[in-house]
């Protein structure tokens, strides 16, 4: 089994590569770790057949590494659902706790958790939860800021930084919320939304990060 540190690297690569490759420098920057330390760990992962690496081709997860990384992401997102739905944590609180719980790895625990939660397919942020066989549920990923006026349902977020989550909470915008995009004021680049009986105004930084589907 990969160590805790190796699991952190594998999960980072899962997010950065999306089936492709990533440079050593980008991985080091993403993790906030020196390139020298990153290189040492990548070489260890390569010796364990979890990644392939050379300077020209970059770092790529092997089939074995992809499978291991996918299960780490699965555990993380299942724990987020548990923390949010069963323990009442806010969606901006669950990530850091799930970062610790994702390393609790007995297979039967993961599957019992999945069954207890009713086999969810998306986490509290709308991110797809990899299934037991490694398949990943699909979702519509239309960016709100690129859509014409109309009615939309929020299905996910392009990123889940706490600052964004807290701002969306203050606007009463969350996963599953139906909203009406009324207008895009190009002069000040503000998007006018109708949410229930309220009118809200959001800037492009927020509208660029809300993923929607037609409602």
N, C-alpha and C positions, 0 to 999 in steps of 0.2 A: 504494500500500500504506500502511496506517496506520503511524505511527511507533510506537516502543516504548512511549512514554508513552500514546499513544492506545489501543494494544492493552490496556494495563492498565486504562484506563477502560472499554473495551468489555467486557472480561471481568468487571469488577466489576458492570457493568449487567446482564450476562447472568445473574449469580447473584442480583442483587437484584430484577430485574423479573419474571423467569419469564414473559415474554410480556406483562407489564403495564407499569406506570409506577412511577417512584420520585421522591421529592422531591430537590431539590438538596442540602438539608441532610443527608439520610440518606446520599446518595452521598459527600458530603464527609467525614462522620463515619466511614463505612466505610473510606475510603482514608486517613484521618488527614491530610487536606489542608484548607486554609482554604476556606471557601465562595467567597471571591473568586477564588482560583486555580482552583477547580472550575468556577465559572461561565465563566471564560475558556476552559477546555478544552471544556466542553459547547458553547459557542458555535462553537468550531472544528469540533467533530464535527458540529454541525448544518449548518455551511457545507459540509461534505463529504458531506452527505446520509446520515450514519450514525445520527443521532438526530434526534428532534423535541423541542423544548422551549419551554414558556412557564410562567410562574410558577404559574398556576392549574392547568394540566394536568400539570405535572411533566415528567420526562424519559422518553422512550420510544425504544427501538431501532427504527429503520426496518427494512424487509426486508433492505436492504443491510447495515445494521449488525448485525442478528441473524445473518446468514450469516457475516460476518467474525468476530464474537464466538464463534460455535459452532466455527469452525475453530481458534481460539486454544485453546479448552477441549479440543478434540480432540487437538491437539498436546501440551498439558500432560499429559493423562491417558495418552497413549501413552508419553511419556517416563517417567512414573511407573512404568508397567509394565516398561519396559526397565530402569530403575534398580533396581527391586525384584527382578524375575525373572531378569535376566541379569547384573547386577553385584552383587547381594547386599546392596543397601542395605536397612535396616529401613524399615518403612512410616511411621515418624515422621521419617525422614531425606529422603524423596524429594521432598517438596513444594517446599522452597526451591530445590533444584537444578533441578527441572522449571520453576520460575518463570523461570529464566534461559534454559533450552533452548527454552521455548515460543515464543520470539521468532525462532528459526531457522526461517525460513518457506518455503523452496523446496517447492513442491507435491510434487515427485518424492521428496524426502527423507521427507516425512510418509507418503506411500503406500508407500515402500520399508520404512520402519520398521513400519508396520502389517502388511505382508506378512511381514516377518521375525519378528514376534511372533505370527503365526498369526491375525491379525484378532481381537484380544481385544474383548470387549464391555463389560468392567468393569475399573476400575483396582484397585490394591491395597487401596483403602479401600472397594471395592464401589460406587463411583460409576460410572454409565453413561458409556461413551465415545461421543460423537457419531460417527456413521458418515460416510463420505465424502460421501453425499448430504444430510447434515444431520439425518437421522433419529436419534432417541435411544432406545436399548434401554430397555424397561420392566422394572422390578423390583418385587417386593412390598415394601411399606413399612409393615409392622406394627411398632409400637413395643413392645419387650419388656415394659415396665412396665404396659402396658394389656392384656396377654394373660392368659388363665386358665392354671393349671398344665398342663404338657404338654411335648412335645418340639419343639424349634425349631432351625432353622439360621440362623446369622448371615449376612445378605446385604448389610449396609451399616451406615453410621453417619450419624446426623443431623448431626454435625459432626466435623471431623478435627483438632482442636487437639492439639498434641504431647503435652500433659499427659494427655489422654484416651487417646491411642494408647499411651503408655508404661504407663499403668495397666492397660489391657486386655492388653498384652503380659505384664505381671507376673502377670496372672490366666490366662495362656495362652488368651486369647480372641482369635480372629482371624476374618477372612472365611472362610466355609465351615464353621466349627466348629459341630458339633451339640451342643446342651446341653439339659438338662431343667430347666424352671422348676418347682421343688418347692413353693415357698411364698412368700407375701408377708407378712412380719411387720409388721402395720400400726402396732404400738406404736412401733417405732423406724424404720419405713419402710425396711426392709431386705428384699432379694429373695434367696432361697436358691436357688442353682443347683447342679446336678450336672453336672460336666464330666468325662466319662470315669469314672475311679474317685475323683475329687476332689469335695468339696463346697466351693463358694465363696459368699461373701456380698458383695453389692454394694449400694450405696445408690441412691437414686432418681436422683441426678445422672448415674450411669452407666447405669442401666436405661432412663432416658428417651432415651438417645442410641444405643441398640443397635436396629437394624432387623432384623427376622427374618421367616422364613416357616415354616409348619408343616413338620416333618421327617418 
